[in-house]
């Protein structure tokens, strides 16, 4: 027995195929959109986490300078600390400074002390834009290691150290560390603030 196929059934099969392909394409586009958004969100979260770590590192570097100088000279250590930060233009009014804990170490006869450097306020990249060494996973300011130039990262870190507003206490300073990075057409910022005291 032979089956007869009507012409209407053939057309219906083509319509079904086109509808199925359309539904599949819409689902695929939605899936790719969600995947792209997930990758973008992962990058945003990674940059925020890295910026928080870099801000905390800046704060710890300032604290390390203070502690080293006070431990070396209990009488004049705090004065030496505030003088060094002023010389490095760490005040908000002078543009701030930065410290590279990997390379900014000055050896003395007694110990090693980190050194702060003034930031330039020229358009980015300025000298407070961090570089990333992919071989070590560290951020720093050295333009090259082992003769290889290091690419600039998206992060800029600026440290400011000022007297506390409304306080005449010479033994207290407010330290603010700001880390900026570009996200698309706008700039993101993470900020960490802490008051430091002459603890001796």
N, C-alpha and C positions, 0 to 999 in steps of 0.2 A: 504494500500500500504506500503510495506516494503522498507526502504532505504538500499541500500547496501553501506557499508563503505569500501572503498578500503584501502589496507594496506599502501599505500603511504600517505594518509591523517593522519593516526595514527602517523607515523614517523614525519611528518611535525609538529604536535602538540607538540611532545616532543622537537623538535628543537626550536620551538617558546618559550617553557617554559624555556629551558636552556639559550636562548638569553635574555629573560626577566630577569631571575635571575642574569645573568652576568651584565646587565645594572644596575639593582637595587643595586648589590653589589658594583659596581664602584661608583655609586652615594652616597651610604652610607659611603664608605671609605673616599670619598672626604668631605662629611659633617662632619664626625668625626675628620678628619684632621683639618678642619677649626675651629671646636669647640675647639680642643686641643690647637691650635695656639692662639685663643682668650683668653683662660684661662691663657696661658703662658704670653701673652702680658699684661693681667690684673695684674699678679704678678709682672712683671717688672715695670709697671707704679706705683703700690703700693709701691714697694721698693724705687723707685726714689723719690716719694713724701715724704715718711717717712724719707729718707736720707736728703732731703732738709730741712724738719722741724727740724731734729736733728742738722744739721749744724747751722741753724738760732738760735736754742736754745743755742748752745755753744757760739755763738757770743753775744747773749743777756746776758748770764751769765757773760762773761768777762766785758761787759759794766756795769752790775749791781755792780760788785766788784769795778770797777773804780769809779762809781758814789757814792757809799756808802762811800768809803774811802775819796774822795774829799769833800763830804758834811760834813763828821765828822771833818776833819781837812783841811781847805783850804790851809794852808801853806805847810804841809808835806804829804797830801793825795796822790798826784801823785807819790812822791818818795816812799811812803809806797806801792802803787799799783805796781810799777815797781820792787821793792824789793821782794814783795810776788811772783810775776810771775817768777822772776829769781830763787828764792829759790825752787819753784815747778818745776824747769827744763822745763819751757814753751818755751825756745828758740828752734829753728829748730835744732841747733847743738847738743842739749842734748836729742832730741827725742820727745819733746812736752809734753803736760799735758792734763788733762781733769777736768771737774767740773760737779758734780752731783747736780743740783739745788734742788733735793728732799731730799738729805741727808747730803750734805757737807756744813752745816751752823754752824758757830761758833758764839755763843752769847757773846757779850761784855756788859759792863755796859751801853753802849749807844745804841747799835743796833745789828743787826745780819749781818754777813759778810760771803759770800760764800768762799769756800776754794778750791784752785786748787791742784791737785795731779799729780805727775810725771807718765808718761806712761813708761812701760818697753818695751824694744825692742826685747823681746824674741819672738819666733814664736807664732802665734796666737794659742789659745786665750791668749791675753795679758790682763793686767789689765785695758785697755781702751776699751775692748769689752763690749758693753752694754748688760744688761740683760733685759728681758721683763716680766713684771708682768701682766699676763692676767686678773687678777681680777680687776685691776685698768686701764689697757691700757697704763701704763707709762713705759718708758725706764729709766734705771738707772744703778747703779753699785753695789747696795747692793746684796750680794750673796743670801739672804733669807729675807722674810718678814713673820712675825707671825710664825716663826719656819719652814716655807716651803721653800725649795731651789727654786731659780728662774733659769729657763733655760737661757743659753746664746743666744742672738739673733745673727743675721748674720751681725750686724752693729758694726763697730769700729770707734770711734770718737777721733781725735787727734787735739788739739789746739796748735798753735804756736804763740808766741808774740815776735817780734823782732824789733830792730830799723829799720827805713825806709832806704833802700839802697840809698847811695849817700847823705844822709841827716845827718847833725850833730845836728839837733834839738833834745834836750833832752825831749821835750814836745810832741813828736809824736811817736807812735808805730803802726806797721802794725800787725793786728790780722788775722790769717788764720785758718779756721776750715775745716778739711778734714774728710769726712765720707766715709769709705770703706765698701763694702759688696761683697760677692762672688755671681757670677751668672754663674752657670755651672763650666767651667774650668778656667774662668778668673775673675778678680776682677774689679768691677765698683767703681767709685769715684765721689763724689760731693764735691765741694769746694766753700767756701764763704770767701771773703776777705774784710776787712774794715780797714781804718786808724782811730786810736783813738788819741785824743788830751787831753792835760791838759787844760780843759776848764775854769779853774778858774784863 
